[in-house]
Amino acid sequence: MASLPSVARSSTRTVHKALQRRSISDVAITRTGKPILRVQGGRSSLGGHTATVFGATGQLGRYIVNRLARVGCQVVIPYREEMGKRHLKVTGDLGRVSFIEYDLRNTQSIEEAVRHSDVVYNLVGRTYPTKNFSLEHVHVEGTARIAEAVAKYDVDRFIHVSSYNADPKSPASFFATKGRGEQVARDIYPETTIVRTAPLFGFEDNLLIKLAGLTNVFTSNNMQERYRPVHSIDVGHALELMLYDDTTAGQTYELYGPKEYSTADIAEMVDKEIFAKRRHINVPRQILEPVAKLLNKVLWWPMLSAEQVQMEHIDQVIDPHAKTFKDLGIEPGDISKFTYHYVQGFRSGAFYDLPPASEKEKREERQYLHVLDDQ
């Protein structure tokens, strides 16, 4: 028979383990008084928030969808193109990721996407206009419709992703419309959390992949614009933490990397990793901007737009009053540590034919004199 002290210790351990298991889930009361069962389990967990993510099919969307779905949140993804959402199906367990077709001009479809949610993310954005949507339609009018739906159904949280240098008075159309979008969101829904991100880098980005490709030839500012590139994974982490912290409501965050670079600096790092020198031709802005505007109207695929040419002449300006990664307890990664990871696929196959020689093999190789056949 076990002694009395050992039985007491065993009972204490059992109670302690039970308390630990109880802390795995917790009931949180949202701003509107709605109870949320927050869980810390895996993708098969039942509970957590119901989140609607507009613009989830873009570069940043996959990171926040994956972070929410893998902890058991119900994620609603409004989409426009059937084939553009396939990669998001596997981010969560069966039934945890739901898709609903919508149109940015159709108010009813937007309301259907947000009516059952307690948080809405707006990641919708374009760097070039199309024949169906101008930047004003996407960044201002689209934001207004989403914010109105959020206010109508009294959704607890609205997190609006904007852009660095967002300013209604900016000479660049992209930054100006992004700035007006922020104003519209705050006017309709004052508790909106605004997130301004620096240029993103990561898989399928518009920075490293663009510089490593062959089509990025023309520039109008000698690639001298300066900014602080930020990792997509870090931004996705920040967006998730904002959901769990109600003190972030009504705040403005600027998320940027730890170091400032020019596009020329980043292009040099890319060329070093791919063992190739990409050619960049500088064309005066007075010529390149109207040509890019014409190409954007004629070609159906995005190459270069007048709005992107305008952005090349504006350096990133940091708002000293905005909160940053530091306020969320995140240490952002530097682009120089990830360049190889994202552009190694652009290296020539000649560099992968043979494994690197060891020091012993190099010493043995130097003992012989090689005579080429063509000499």
TACORFEN-V781828 format. One line per field, one symbol per residue. burial: # if it has 16 or more other ideal C-beta (glycine too) atoms within 10 Angstrom, else .. Layout:
burial: ???
//
This chain:
burial: ........................#..........#.##...#.#.#################################.....#..#..##...##.#..#.#....######..##########.##...###.##############....#############..#.###########.###.##.############..#.###.##...#.####.#.#.#################....##.#######...#######.###.##...#......#..##..##..#.......#########.#.#......#.#..#...##.#..##..##..#.............................
//
